[in-house]
């Protein structure tokens, strides 16, 4: 279990990410599968500036990620833990700058 420090800086429409949202993101990092990805893909990672979901963040770095979900409800592809971590870090920390770190 790799704790994602970037999650401490994540925001959504209600401010900082709540513990239960962070737990859903941690679950998909720890065990990327249909169930955890389906529970986490739509989570907003950064609402400051340009809003971005986990799914959108993964699409930016992984060409294999589908642009839409299949009609049967199953994902044809689930990103790896490494891709998810990179996407989260890019979405949150790239746009954070130093304002949160001061």
C-alpha angles and dihedrals in degrees: 000000000000113000112223110223090189089070089070088068098042120117138189134181090293098048127258117020112270120236092253091054091049088050091054090051092047090050093057091047091050095044116013105196139129093277099047094039091049089052095049111030095091097047112124109235101183126019095171110099106341115018112232133180126210090254092053091047091053093047089057093061107023118061090192093064110106118241090221139023118251119255093245090064096245122118112236089208135024117198120234124253089255093055092046092050092049091048092050092048092048094047096048108028100037091061098035097077113177099308092095094040097058 
